[in-house]
Amino acid sequence: MIHQTAIIHPSAKLADNVKIGPYSIIGADVEIGEGTVIESHVVVKGITKIGKNNHFYQFCSVGEDCQDKKYAGEPTRLEIGDRNIFREACTVHRGTVQDESLTKIGSDNLFMAYAHIAHDCMVGDHNILANNATLAGHVHIGDHVILGGLTAVHQFCKIGSHSFCGGGSVVLRDIPPYVMVGGVNNTPHGINSEGLRRRGFEKDTIMAIRRAYKVLYRNGNRAEEAVEKMREMVEATPEVGLLAEFVASSQRGIVR
């Protein structure tokens, strides 16, 4: 399962049924779980742990030193879960000691061609980053998030679960859960109702989330006032709590 032209460091740990394609390089301190496929011309290095049944297409660079000028060669880490797909030329960098020394990606994500995940990013499960989507350092993404092609996310931004960014978005502030945004200024355009329906959210739950969106964006409330009103809705619809607590904990401020 390992091509004769691949270079595997003696200290690398490869589980059963791992496939390594032509001219790929697996460095020291790399651990790869069973069933993972590494296509041709892929580089995996650093203290990098990769789970089961992932698929890395050609020319991916995984676990490379970060592009932060403060980085001075410290032994930082990258962790990747299971069943992720990294299409052509994706880049994923390890963390920095200025944060938790860790970049972490969950499971069942799709990273389309040329997507970039910078140092110290935390990415959850079931997300889609379309072609050329770029995460700067320290970005946190929840679950079931879709970032359209050429989306650029500023460092330290947080993107809540079930949100949607249209192609070409420039994200400079936090995006709350369920919210759809687009454009350079990230104008909110309602909730991601179609995505919620596809994930099995009940009609009444979606309606309650839509009402919470109006409390946050349409009724003239300040963020603090909207949080208190949304918290009053949580007993009837617990899913609204995800939105309320995200807004309450935002440090960069949310898109408005």
Buried (B, 14 or more C-beta within 10 A) or exposed (E): EBEEEBEBBEEBEBBEEBBBBEBBBBBEBBBBBEBBBBBBBBBBBBBBBBBBBBBBBBBBBBBBBBEBEEBEEEEBBBBBBBBBBBBBBBBBBBBBEBBBBBBBBBBBBBBBBBBBBBBBBBBBBBBBBBBBBBBBBBBBBBBBBBBBBBBBBBBBBBBBBBBBBBBBBBBBBBBBBBBBBBEEEBEBBBBBBEBBEEEEBEEEBBEBBBBBBEBBBEEEBEBEEBBEBBBEBBEEBEBBBBBBBBBBEBEBEBBE
